[in-house]
Amino acid sequence: MKILFNNLSKKRRQRLTLSIAFLGICSVYGQEKQQDSTKVEKLDEVLVKAVRVDAKSPITHSNVTKEALEKRNLGQDIPMLLNFLPSVVTTTDAGAGVGYTGIRVRGVSSQSTNITINGIPYNDAESLGTFWVNLGDFASSTESLQLQRGVGTSTNGSGAFGASINVLTDAISKEASGEIANSFGSYNTRKHTVKFSTGLINDHIEIAGRLSNIASDGYIDRASADLKSYFLQGSYVDDNTLIKAITFGGKEITYQAWNGLEDLDKLENDRTYNTAGEYTDNNGDTQFYDNEVDNYSQDHYQLHWNQRYNNQWSTTVGVNYTYGRGYFEQYKDDEDFGDYGLEPLNFNGETIDETDLIRRRWLDNDFYVFNANANYKNDNLNLIFGGSFSHYNGDHFGEIIWAEFASQTEIRDRYYDGNSTKNDLSIFTKANYKLNEKISLFGDLQIRNVTYETTGTTSDIVEFAIDKDFTFFNPKAGITYSLNTGNDLYFSYARANREPNRTDFEVDQSIKPEQLNDFELGWRHKKNNFSFSANTYFMFYKDQLVLTGESDDVGNPIRQNVEKSYRIGLELEAIVPITSKLTLQPNTTISANKVDELSLSFDGESQNLSNTDISFSPSLVAANAIVFQPIENLQMSLLSKFVGEQYMSNTEADLSKLDSFFTNDFNINYTLKTQSVFDEIIFSGLVNNIFNVKYVSNGYYYTYDDTWSSSTTVTTIEGAGFYPQATTNFLVGVTLKF
């Protein structure tokens, strides 16, 4: 489960806060223009002020502008566009960056990465994960985003347990404009986007929108994706008021590629093989079900009101309603009647208690959010305080839509049915105080209360009744010391707490929440066009939920609390101008990620492991861009990425190891200025994995006890699945701006 009738005015483009975007993603600390606190801020930017930090803040962060995203926005999802930021590792189920994609930061999964859109939480309330597939082509409606590494500043929604990404959607355009973008590429991938803006009507009202369709056959067999999406906003603005009504959403139909590839021989010799939908017909021949799909729709409705009373005081109010509904469909052969609550059949004296069937597992949910905050600032103090409340109500149910032997079922019968509600209330106060010309202080206090209740049954037809109440206190503090105009030192401490997700409770209802204490120490240097930053982080966990490698009787991965674990790392990044036309932009992360002690059962014996690597946490991640701009309108970039070896399990099992990989992409952009119908015609090209590397960026590891053997000796069976990524592939596009 581009753009407007006229390009943004040159004056407005010149006011953008990031001036260097060589890579196509600018992540350099200190590139933001420092704003005097008495100057008037753009009202659009106030939408995300409560969850963002500025260049002088002691929070480790990267900023990405619209112009940067456009360089490679040819159909791939947002995680893939962020691939070259520090400490980032991305992956995609279908192999080519369209469909189900994921991002890890410092080894932290999407479940632990807080995502907000205009300050509204986007993470799924129950799984805590983020499903970018439901936001097809959202990069085309993104004005900017900020990635905070570590705990970061207080945010709305599920706890940022290692990273947060906050997205600001399109700003108001003063001038009428339009854009048509089309791109095509490998695996029959294509993207079609139309955008428009009326510009400011009577200097106050703007209506803007986007329609997109992205489709791909996928690198993996049958891993197709059909992503339809929209974005529409109506805005009213005057000198001190901004009101935005925004609706956006999408419908995705993706053929499943979730299974990965467990057959190591196929991984070597037939790496695009997809086991999803595989079944054996009555003749013993292997077939593939043609509708083994994930089919999900999600619509968001947001209303934002920003009011500035004077140069010191402003307020922001935001409300949101999200409606999500859909299912994934599967063909299952030889299924036990008992697993679906069916009664055995007696046919000609023979008992029938197995059947081939097609099932759908549904989600139908509503999500409401209310945010409010106030901001006071003067020459020395910038104070923000406010809160957020959200309510989630979700139905989980399953249907059998066809069965060879239907037993007592009727059409639309639900073989399991459950409901979940979750309330999330947080209040915060955060401040930046300029003590003197050298020292700035940062403080942030948040209290968050979460209640979670479930009724009904799980998909395993097991009673599932959870009633949990958590209250978390999340303090943060930091200091920035300016050595001179080109050098800043900073230090910060932040605490985060996070509740378990739905699957954790299904496995163990007594499972405990996690806690993270994060220390960040950094140096930022900038002189002319050269910049360099170094950041050391110390992330110490209490009761972190980690993968054991074990699974329950229906294959759900089991996580358990470990008392102590940690991540310690050094992040380096720079912009190095070699000549006026040639620039390097490297970044490197070196880290150690360890579980102090882990207890598990293997071959019937209890074992204690110590000082093992945390899963999916490579000790070395590096990226670089070599950017050549021979003339003003032409830019070419060689983008390189190295990810060190990593384990998919905290046990460091050999079978769970993912080999290191080194890939290179080539990106080219040429802008043709015209005086005819179009203001600009932009030609873009992207060749991914130009050296045809066969690599795997993600997978899973599992174990279970062999209960079929007649032997009294308990034997633990282990296995692993791998997600092969695409070999050399390309995308080319043309954008018409008028």
N, C-alpha and C positions, 0 to 999 in steps of 0.2 A: 503495500500500500504505500528601425528603432523608431524615427521616433517623432515627433511633433512637426507642425507645418513649417516651422523655421527653426534653424539651429539656435541654441541658446546664444544670447547676445554676447559679443566679445567682452563687454564691460563685466557682465556677470561671470564669465569664465575666468576673468582675471582675478576675481575675488576669491576663488577657491583656495582653501587653506593649505593644500599640499601642492608644491610647485615642481616636484620631480617625480616622474612616473616612468623611468626608463624600462623597468622590468615589465610594465603592464600591470604590476601590482607594487605599489610603493609602501614599504613597510619601515621606513627609516625614522627612528626617533628624532625628534627635534626639527623635523621639516615643516611642522606647522608654524604659521605666523603667530607670534605672541600677541594676544589681544589685551589692550588696556581695559581694565574692568569697567571703566566709565563709558566705553564705547558701546554703541547699540549693536546687539547681536542680531543676526538674521533669524526671523521667527521660525523658519523651517527647522533650523538646527536645535531650537529649544525642545522639540519633540523628544529628542534622545539625550538631553543634557543630564537628566537624572541618572542615566545608566552609563554615561561615557566619562572619560577623563581627558585632560588636555596634555600638551607636550611637556609641561613642567611637573606633572603629577608623578609620584613615586610608584606608579603602577606600570608594569611591563605591557606594552601594547603596540599594535600595528594598525595603521589607518589605510583604507583602500578607497579610492575615489571612483566616480562613474567613468571618467576617462580611462582609468586603469583597467577596469573591468571590461570595457568595450574592446580592448586590444585582442582578447581571445574569446569573446562571447559569440561563439559560432554554434552553440547548441548544447554544450556540456553543462552539467549542473554546477551550482555555486561551489561545492567543495573542490571540484577540479580546478576552478579558477583561482582558488586560494592555495594551490599545491606548493607554491614556491615561497610561501611565508615561513619564517623560522619555526622549527620544531613541529612542523605539520607533516602528516602522512595521510594520503588519501587512497581510497579504493572504490571499486565499482563492481557490482555483481555481474553485470552483463559484459564487463571488460573494456568498454569504450567510453565511459563517462556519461552515459545517458541512461536514465532509469534510477535504480536504487544505487545511490552513492553514499559514501561515508567519509568522515574526517576525524582524525585523532590529533590532539595537540599535547605534546609532552607524553605521549602514550595514553592519554586520557580519552576514553571513548565518547561517542555522541551522547550516551546516557548521562555523562558527567559534564557535558558542555552546555551551558545555558544559552539559549537563543531567544532574542527578542526582536520584534518588528515594530518600529516606532514606539518602543518601550513596552509593547504588549508581549507577554510570554508566548512562545511558539512551541516549546517542547510538549510532547504528548504527556498528559497529566499522569497517566498510569505507568507506561513503560519508561518515561522520562527521556525517551529517545527523540530524535529529530528526523523527519521523513521529507527530505528535500524534493523527492519525486512528486509530492503533492503541490509543489510550487514551480511548475515548469517555466523556464525562461524568466525567473524572477530577477535575474541580474539585469534584465532590460528595464526594470522598473525600480532599480536601486540607485539612490543618489550617492550613498557612501555607506561603508560599514567599518566597524572597529572590532578587531580581535584582541581581547585581553587574555594574556597568558597568566596562569596561576589563578588564585581566587578572584583577583581583581576587585572592583568596587561593588557595593551592594547593587543588586539587580532584582528584577521582578521574576517570579516563577521559581522553578526548581533550582536548587542551589548550584552555583558555579563551582564545580568540584575539581577544577584544574584549568578551565578555560571558559570564556564567554564570547559570543559573537552578537553584536547588536547592529541591526540593519535600519537605515533610514531610507524610506521610499522617496520617489521623485519629488523634487522641490517645485515650487511654482515657477512657471515660465512667463516672463513678462510679454514675450512676443509669440504670435501664432506660429506654429511650426508643425512639421510632419516628417515621418520617416518610414521607409519601407526597407526591410532587411531580409535577405534570403541567403541561405547557405546550404551547401551540399557536401557529402563526403563519403568515406568508406562505410561499408555495411549498410548502404542505402540510407544513411543518416541525412536528414534535412530539417531545416528550421525556417519558419516563415513568421515574420513579425511585422505588425503594422501599429504605429503609434501616432498620436496627434495631441496637440494642445491648441486651445482657442486663444492662448495668450490672455492677458488681463483685459477683460471687458469692462469698460468704464473705470479702468484703473483699480478694480476691486475683485472681480469674479473671474475665475478660470475653471474650465472643464478640460480634463486630460484623460487619455485612456490608451489601452494597449490590448491587442488580441494576438495570441501566439499559438502556433502548433509545432511541436517537435516530434519527430518520429525516427525510429531506427530499428533495424533488424537485429542489432547487437553483434558483438564479436562472438559470443557464446551462442551455440545452436539454439534457434527459436527464442532467444532472449530479447524479444521485440519490445518496443515501448511506443506508446501513442499518448502524448502529453498535450492536452489542450488547456489553455489558461487565459485569464483576463485580468485587467487592472483598470479601475475607473475611479477618478477622484474629482470632487467638486470643492473648490476652495473660495473662501472669502478672506480678503486681506486689506487692512489699512495700516496706518503707521504703528499701531499698538495692538492690533488684534489679528489673529489668524485662526480661522475655523476651517477644518478639513473633514469632509465626509469621504471615506475611502471604502471601496469594496474590491476584493481580489480573491482569486481562487483558481481551482483547476480540477480537471478530471483526468486520471491516469489509468491506463490499461496496460499492464506489463506482463508479458509471459514470464513465469517464475524462473529465476536462476539462483534461488536461495540455497539449493542443495550443495553447491560446490561440486568438487570432483574428488571422490575418495579412492578411486582406482589409480594407483601410482603409475601403472603401465599406460593408461589412457592419458594421464597427466603429461607423460613424456611423449607419447606418440599420437594422441588424439585429443589435444587439450581444449578444444571447443565443445567437446561432448557435454550434453546436458541431460541429467537423469530426471529432471522434473517432467512429470506427465508420463513417465515410462510405465508400461504394463505389459503383461503377456496375454495374448488372446487365446481363444479355445483351441487353436491349432499349435499353440506353443511358440508363436512368433512374437517378437518384440514389437510393440506399437507405442505411439506417443499420443496422448490425449491432446486434442487441438485447442482446448479452452482452459488449460492449466494456468489461469491468469489471476493477477491481483487487480481488482477493479474498485477504485475508490474515488470519491469526490469530496472536496473540502472548499467551503465558502467562508470568507472572513468579511465582517462588517465593522469598520472602525469609525469613531467620531472623536476628533481632537479639537480642543479649544485652548489656545494660548493667549494669555492676556498680559500685556506689559503696562504697568501703572506709571512707572517712571524709570530712570536709569538704574534704580536700585531694586525695585520689586517687580516680580512677574510670577504668574501662576500657570500651571498646565493641568488640564483635565482630559483624560482619555477613557473611552468606553469601547468595549469589543464584544462581539458575538461571533462565535465560530460554529458552524454546523458541518460535521463530518459523518459520512456514511459510506459503507461499501463492504466488500467481502473478498476473500480469496477462495478460489474453486480448485478442487483436486479430484482426480480419479484415483480410487484406492481399490486394489484387488485383494480378494480373500480376507476381508475384514470380519472380525468376530462380532456376532450379533450383540454380545454382552457389552461391547465397547460403545454401543449406540442405544442401549436400553431396549433392544429388540428381543422378542420372544422366539425361541426355536420353532421351526416349522416341521411338520410331519408330512412327507410326501411319498406315497406308495410304500409306507413302512420304513422310510429312511428319514432320519433326523437331519435337518439342514440348519446349521448354525453359523455359516459363513456366507458372505456374498460380496460380489463386486458392486461398487457404488460410486456415486459422484456426490460430494458434499461441498457445502459452502459454509464458511465460518465468517460471521458478520460482526461488524462494529457499527454502532449507531450512537453518536454522541453530540452533546451540546456543551459549549464552553463559554462562560461569561467572565469578563474582566472589567474592573473599575480601577483606574489609576488616578492619583491626584498628588501634586507636589507644588511647593512654593519655593522661590529662589530670591534671596537677598544678597546684594553684593555692593561693596564699595572698593576703595583703592586697595585695601589690605585683606578684606574678608569676602569669601564667596561661600554662602551657606545655602544648602538645599535640604528640605525636609518634606516628608510626605509618606505615602503608603500605597499599597496595592491589595486588592481582594479579588480572588477568582473562585468560581464554582464550576465544577465539572460533573456532568451526569452522563454515564455511558452504559449502553446495553451491549452485552456479549451473548451471541446465540448462534446455534448451528442448525442447518437444514440438510436433509438428504433430498436431493432433487431428482435422483434416479437410483434405482437398485435392481440388480438382477432378481433378487428375492426380497420383496419389500416387507415381509412379515405384516405386523399390524399397523404400519405407518400410513398416514394420510398426507396429502400434499400440504406443504407449509408447516408440517409438524416440526417442532424444535426439539432436537434430541438433547440439547443442553440450553440453559437460559440463565443469565445472571445479570446483575446490575451493580454498578459502582458509582459512588459519589465521592468527591474530594473537594475540600475547601482549603484555600491557601491565603492566609492573611499575613502581611508584613508591613512594618512601619520602620522608617529609617530617618536618620539625620546624618548628613555628611558636610564637611567643611574643609576649605583650603584657606589657610591664614598665612599671610606674608609677614613674617616676624620682622624682617629687615631686608636690605637689598641682597643679602646672601642666602637667607634661610627661609624656606616655606614649609609649613606644617600641614599635614593631612590627617583628618580623623573621620571615622565612619562607623556608626553604630546601627545595627539592625536586629530587630526581634521578628521571628517568623514562626507562625503557628500553622500546622498542617493537621487536618483530620481526614481520615480515609475509612470508608465503610463499604462493604460488599455484601450482597445477598445472592442466593441462587446457587448454581453449580458451575464448575469449570468445564472446559471442553472434554475433560476425562470423566464427566458425570460424577464429580466428587463435590460434596457440599463445601461451599466456600463462604465463610462468614468471618469477615475481618472488621474490627472496630478499633482503630488506632488513633491516638492523639499525640502529636509531637510539638514541642516548643523549643526553638533554637535561638541562641544568642550568638550573633556573628559580629564581633568587634574587628576593626581594622584601623591601623595608624601608620603614618610614614613621615619621612622628612626628606626634603630636597635641598642640597647645598650647592650653590652656584660658585664655582671657583673663579670663573670669569665669564665673559659673554659666550665663549665657545665650549665650556666644560661644566657639566652638572654631575653631581654624585647624588644617589638616592638610596634610601633604605625603607622597607615597609614590612609590616606584619599583618596578616589577615587570617581569620578563622572562617571555615565553612562547615556546615553540617548538612547532611542529606539523608532523606528517608529511603528505605528500600523500595524497589519497584514491585509491580504486581506479581511478576514471576517469582521473585524472591519469597513473597508471602505464600505463594502456592506451594513452594517447596518446604518452607519452614516458617510457621506463623510466629515463632519467638525470635526471629532474626532482628538484629539491632541496627539502628542508624549508624552512619559513618561520620567521622570528624576529621578535618584536615587543618593543620596549622602550617601556614605558608610564609616563609621568609624570603624576601627578594633584596638583593644588593646589586646596584648597577652604576655604570658610568656612561654618559652620553657626551660625545664630542662632535662638534661641527665647525668647520672652517671653510668658508666659501662653498664650493660644491662638493667638498669632501666631508664625509661623516662616518663616524664609527661608534658603535655601542657594544658594551659588554655587560651581561647580566648573569649573576649567579643566583640560583634558586635552591631552597631547602624546603621540601614538602614532606611533612611528617604526618602520617595517618594513624588514627586510632579506630580500630574495628572496621578497617576498610573491607569492602565486599569484593572478594577476588574469586576467579574461576578455579575450581578444584580439579577440573578435568573429568569429574564424575557427572553422571546424568541420572535422572530418576527413571522410573519404569516406563515412561512414555517419551523419553529422550530430551526432556528439558535440561539445559545445563544448570548445574548446581553451583551457586556461589555461597561462600561462607565468610563470616567475619574472621579476620585475623587481627590479633591484638595490636601488633606493630608492623608497620611497613613504611617505606620512604622512597622519595625521588630526590636526587641531588644532581644538579646539572649546571653547565656553563653555556650560555648562548652568546654568539658573536655575530655581528652583521655590519655591513659597511656599504657605502657608495663610493666608488673610486673612479674619478674621471681620468682616463688615460690621456685623451686629447679632447678637443671640443666636440668631436664626433663619435668617440668611442668611450664606453663606460662599462665598468664591472660592478656587479652588485652581488657579493657573496654573503651567505650566512651559514653558520655551523652550530649544531648543538651536540655537546658531549655530556653524557649522563650515566648515572648508576641508579637502577630502579629495583629495589629489593624487598622481599617479604622476609621478616625476621624468622618466623617459624610457622609452618603449615602442617596440620595433622590431617591424615587421610587414610583410607583403607585400600590396600592393594594385595591381590591374591589372598584375601581373607585375613590379612594381618594389618594391624594398625601401624602406621609409619609416621615419623616426624621428620620433616624436611626443614632445613634452615638456610637462610641467606640465598634464596632462589630468586631468579629474575621475575619481576612482575610481567604478566603476559602482555604481548603486543607493545613492548617498550624497548625499541632498539637503542643501543647505547650511543649510536652515532647517526645523526640526520644532517645532511648538508645540501645546500642548493646554491646555484650561481646563475647569473645572467650576464652574457656578453652582448651588449647592445650597441649597434652601429647605426648611426643616423647620418648618411652622407649628404642629404639635402633636407630641407625643412619638412617636407611632406612624406618622406620615406623613412621607415624604421624597420630594422631587422634585428631579431633577438635569437640567440642560442640559449636555451633554458635547460639547465642540468640539475638532476636530482639524484642524491645517493641516500639509500636507507640501509642501515646495517642489519645484520641478522637479528632475529627476534624469535621468541617462543610464543606459541598460542596457548600455553598452559603454564601455570605457576610452578609446575613440578619439573620443568626443564627436560621433559621427556623428548628423546631424540625424534620421535615421530612428529612432534609438535613444532619442530624448528622450521622457520621460514628463512630461506637464504637471503643474503644481502642482494641488492640490485642497484644498478646505475643506469638511468635513462636520460635521454636528451630529446628535447623538442625544438622545433624551429618555427618562429612566428614572424610574419611579415605584414606590414600595413602601409598602404599608399593612399593618400588623400588627394583627389583631383578637385581643385576649385573651379567652378564653372560660373558663367554669367547667364545661363539659360534657365530652364525650368527648375533645375536643382542647384542648390547652393553648393553642395558637396557630393561627390561620389567617392565612397571609401571602399577600397579593395583589401580584403584580408585573407590571409592564408595561414594554416597551422598544420605542421606535420608532427605528429606525436611518435615518440619512440623511433627516431630516425635510424638507429642502428639495429633495429629489429630484435631487441632483447626479449627473450622468453622469461617472464618473471611472474611471481605470485606475491600479491601485496596483502592478502587477507585469507583467513580460513578459520577452522575450528578444530578442537581436539576433544575427544570424549573417551570415557571408559564405562564399562558396566560388568557386572558379575555374570559369568556363564551359568545360567540355571537349567540349561538343557542337557548338560552332561550328567550321566548316571554316577559319575565319580563323586565321592564325598569331599574331594579336594576343591576348594573354591578357587576358580581361575578368573582373573580380571582380564577382560578383552578391551583392547584399546584401538582407537581408530582416529582418523583425521580427514577433514575435507579441505580442499584448496580452491581458491578463486583465481584462475589464470587471467592475466591482463593482456590486452590487445598488443599484438606486434605492430609493425609500422602501419600507420593509418593517417588519413588527412582530412581536413575540412577547409573549404574555400567559401568565401562569401562576398556579397556586394551589398552595400548600404547606400540608399538614396535619401539624402536630406534636403528638405525644401521648406 
